[in-house]
Amino acid sequence: MRHFDHIDTAYRKHLFYRQPRRFDRHADPEVLAVALGATLYSPATRRSLADDVVKAHGRGVTSMVICLEDAIGDADVAAAEANVVEHLSRVHAGGAEAPLLFVRVRTPEQIGDLVVRLGDAAGLVSGFVLPKFTAASGEAFLDALAETAERTGRRLLAMPVIESREAVYRETRGELLQDVALLLAKHRDRVLAVRLGATDMSAAYGLRRPPDLTIYDIQPVAGVIADVVNILGRADGTGFVVTGPVWEYFSAGERMFKPQLRQSPFDAQRAAPLRQRLITSDLDGLIREVHLDKANGLTGKTVIHPSHVAAVHALSVVTHEEYCDAADILGVSGGGAMASSYANKMNEAGPHRAWAERLMLRAHVFGVAAEDVTFVELLDAAGGR
């Protein structure tokens, strides 16, 4: 699969200075963690699940999570499991292309049980999402994952979710995250990325983020995200990719604040109707939050509607200016500082090296925009229409 592969080939050549590269579910986990992009969540009870998976791939979705946990009722678990087995078996039998697929389980026992019940269709499953992850509860999940992988010969990757109340409350957060870091280090080869459960984090305080604010405006939750990145997202070789929290809105109600998208970039591309559609669907809030995710060290995002995917992926493309900066930084040995190629900033080879290395990995899977191509044009091409 490849990001933006659903765009016409000739137009894609116009959009990119360096094209996104192909990858598959067997790629290096370091590549897959960045390639996840906008991860679309779907309840496991959906009767159209097989069609949803195939259609999502056709719309540019590269990763999906099928949820057996909070997205379904307690009484529906058995039926949801049967639905997952039925529909993934149908996708496998039909030979259709599918995104990277993960299953969010409730218990460690579900991991091995589902892989057995899926049979050959388990080849579609790249791994499992592990909810309410703590060092105490997480070890059983990771052991079940390792045992199932060894028994079946399949590579199964883990995405633990930081969302428990112990991870949220200040008096327990630091020790819990340190313990989680030690546990994940023991299973590093199996941990694809760490996810953030912002809905559960907010619930610990009886809060819900409104659509015209970002998660970073919700200070109790923003503090948790900062600590997760501090301990689990370090760029010193001990950290993991930490993904952006869920954006849970897909249509607008009454607005309290002005739109968060400047008009001039859209006017320059003759895309004023696109801007209005984004505002009407509250996607201007999503776009702002993705910018803040990136600035705070997060990669990709959890989404709950296909209309969110284009915005996340368009913002994941490396700009030509960013690429030039990173290439200049990585081309210097021994440190030092230099003016950027765009002559608008100072690049320092030492402090900026980790940033440049991470950016080049993102450029590998999302590509580098052509010099005159803006986010607006990428969004319009990726599906923002």
N, C-alpha and C positions, 0 to 999 in steps of 0.2 A: 504494500500500500504506500501511498505518498500523499502528503498534504496538498490540497488544491488540485488533485488529479481530476476532479469533476469539472474543472474549468477547461474550456476549449484550448487545445494545445497552442495554437497560434497566439491567442490572447495571453496565455500564461507566459509565453516567451517575452511578450511586451512588458509584463508586470515585473519580471525578476531579472536582476543582475546575475544572481546565482540561483539556479533552480533548487527547490526542495529535493532531497534525495529519497530514494525508496528505502523502505524498511519492512520487516515482517515480524510476526510474533516471536520469532526465534532470535531476533537481534540482541545485541549486547544490552543488558538492563539499563546501563547508563544512557543509551540512546532512547530506549523505550520510555524511560521515565520522563524525558523531555517531550517525546513524541506524543504522549497521552493527550496533550492539548486540552480541549474542552471535553470533559468526561461526562457523558449523558447518563443520568440515573433513570431507571425504569422499574416500576413495581413488578415483582415476579408473577403477579396475578393477571397481567394483561393477556386477554384472549387473542390479541393480534401480535404477540411477542415476536414470532418468527418474521412476520412481515415488517415489524418495526425495526428489527435488526438489519434486515436487508435494505430497507429504505434509508435507514440512517447512514449506512455506508455510502449509498448513492448521493447523499447530501453533504458528504465531506466529514462525517463523524468518524474519528479514528479510535475512540475508546468508549465503551459502555459498561455500566455496572447494573447488573440485575439484582434487585434488592429483596432479600428475604427477611429483612429486619424491620426497621421503623416504618418502612413504606407500606407494610401490610399488617392486618390485624392478627392478634394472637391465635384466633380460631382458624385462620386461613393458611397456616404454615404448611400443613400436609398437602393441601390442594395446590399451593404455590410451588412447592417442590416438584410435584407431578407435572405442573404446567411448564416449568423450566426444562425438565427432562424431555417432555413431548416436543416443545418448540425448538430447542437446540438440536434435537435429533432430526427434526424436519429441515432445519437450515443445513445441517451436515449432509443429509441425504440428497438435498437439492444441489449441493456443490456451489452455492452462492457465496460471493465475497462477503465477509463480515468484518466489523471493526475488532479491535482487541477487546475481548470480553472478560469480565470479572464478575464473580458472584459475591454479594455481601451476605454473609452467613450470620446466624444467631449463636450457634454453638460449634465447638471444635469438631464434634462428631459428624456434623453435616458435610464437612469437607470430603472425607473419605467416602461417605455414603453417596453423595452426589456424583463423584467421579466414577464410582462403580456403576451406578444406575445409568449414567450417560454413555458408558461404553466408548465406542470409537468417537462419538460426538464430543467427548471430553477434550479432544484435540482442539476444539474451538475456544476452550477456556484457558486464558493466560494466567489466571490466578484468582485469589480470593481477597475480599476486603474484610478486615477484622475490626468489628465495632467495639466502642467503649474500651479502647486498648489501654491496659496498664501492665506493669511488669508482673503483677500477680495473676491477672487473667490471661495475659497475652502469651505466656509460655506454652499453655495447653494448645492454643491455636497454632502457634509456630511448630510445635512438635507434631501436631496432626498433619500440618502441611508437609513437613519434611518426611514423615512416615508414608504419606500417600504418594508423594513424588518418588520416593525410593521404591515403593512396592509396584508402581505402575510404569516407572521409567519416563514419566512426563515431567517437564520443567513447570513448576507451579510457583508463581511469585506472590508475595504478600504486600498488601497496602493497609497497614494499621491506621486506625482513625483515632486521633486525640480528641476526645469529647466528654470523657467522664467527669463527674463533679470533683473528683480528687485532682484532676488535671486543671480544673478551673479555679478552685478556691486557693487563695494565696498561701494559706498556712500549709498546704500539702503539695502545691504545684511543683516547687523546686525539687524536692526529693523524688517525687514521682517521675518527673521528666529525666532526672539523672538515672534512675533505675531503668526506665524505658531505653535510654541511650545505651546502657550496658547490655541489656537483653538484645536489642536490635544489632549491636555490634557482633554478637555471637552468631547471628543469623544473617550477616550482611549480604551474602550471595543470594539470599531469597527475598530480601526487602527491596521492592521496586521504588516505592515512594511513601511518604507519610502524608496522610490526608487530615484535614481540619474539619471537625464537625461543629460549625458555627451555630447551627440551629440548636443543638444540645447545649452548647456553651451559653447561648443567650437564655435558654430555658432555665439554667441554674439561677438566674436573677429575675425570672419572670419577664424577660424582655423579648421583643421581636424587632428586627431592623426594618424601618419603613423604606419604601422604594426610592425615596429622594435623599436618603443618607447611605453612606457606605458602611461597611463593617468596621472601618477604622474610626468612624464617628461614635461607635458604641464602645466607650472607653474600657469597661470591664473585660470585654471580649478582645479588644485590641491589645490589651496587656498580656492576655494569654498567648495570642499569636506571636507577639514579640518574644516571649520566653521560649516558645516552641522553636522559633527560628534560631534563637540564641543557642539553644542546647542541641537541637536535632538538625539544624540546617547550616552548620558551619562549613566554611570553604577550606578547611585544613586537612581534608581527607577523612575526617571522622563523621561528617554530616551526610544527610540524605536530601534528595529532592523533596521539598515540602510544597504541596499543591494548594491553590487558592480555594477559599471556602465557597460554599454553594451560593449561587444567586437564585432566589426562589420566586421571582416575579416575572410574569410574561404578558401582562396587560396593565394599562394604567388606570388608576382611579383619579380622584381629585388631587391636583398638584398643589403643594405649599410653596415650593421654591421655583426659581427660574430654571429653564433647561440648562443642562451642564455641557452642551456641545456648542462650540463657537460656530457661527453661521458662515464665516468667510471661507473656511476650507471646503465646505460643501458647495458654496456659490462658485468657487474656482473650478470645480469639477462638474458644474451644472447638475448638482445632485441635491438640490433643496428638497425635493419630495422624499428622498431617502432620509434626510435629517428629520423631517416631520414624522415619518413612520417610526424611526427610532425613538423619538420623544414620546409618541403616542403609546408605544409598547414599553415604556420605561427602560429602554435599552441604553439611554444616555447614562443612567445610573450604573448599569453594568460596565459600560466602557470606562467610566471614571474609576470604578472599583478595580478593574483589571490593571489600569495604570498604577494604582496604589499597590496592588499585589506585587507587580514587578519591582516597584521601587523598594518594597519591603522584603525582597528575597524569595518570593513565591513563584512557582512555575505552573502554568496551566490553571484549570478551574473546574469545580463541580458545577454542572448545570442541570436543569430539569426540563428544558424544552429545546427542541432542535433549532429554534430561531436564535438561540444564544450563541450557537457554535461559531457562526461566521465572525462575530465581533471578537471573540476570544482568539480565534486563529489569525485574523487580520492584525491584531495587536501583537501576536507572537512572531510575526515576520520581522527579521532584523532589518533596520533601515540601512541605506547605503552609507550614511554618515557613521552610524554605530560600527558597521563592518570595517570601514577605513580606520577608525580609531583602534579597534581591536587588533587589526592586522599590523598597524604601526607599533602598538605596545608589544605584541608577541614577537615582532621582528627585531627587538632590541635585547641584547644580553648585557648584564652587568649594571642594570639600573639606569637612572637618568630621567630627565624630563624633556618634553618637546612640544611644540605647538601642534595642534591637530591639523589634519589635512584640510579641514574646512575652515581653519584659521579662526576658530571661535572658542577654543578652550585649551587647557593644558593637559596633556597626557603624561602620566608618570608610570614608567615601566614597572616599578616595584609594586606600589599600592594598587594599581589598576590591573595587574596581571590576572588575578583570580576572576575578576569581572570579565576580562577579555576571553579567558578560557571557557567560561560558562556561556558567553555570548556566541562563541564559535560553534559550540555544540547545538545551540538553538538554531544557528544559521544552517547547520547540517540538515536538520529535519524540517524547518519552516522556510528556508531560503532567505535570500537577501533581495530586498526590493530594488528595482531599477532606480537610478538617481532621481528621476523626476516623478516617481510614483509615490502617491501619498496613501495614508491609512484609508482615506475615503474611497479611493479607487479599489484598493484591496478588498475592503468590506463589500462594496457594491458587486465586485466580481465573485466573491466567496459565497454570496447568497443573501446579502443585505437587502436586495430588492423586495 
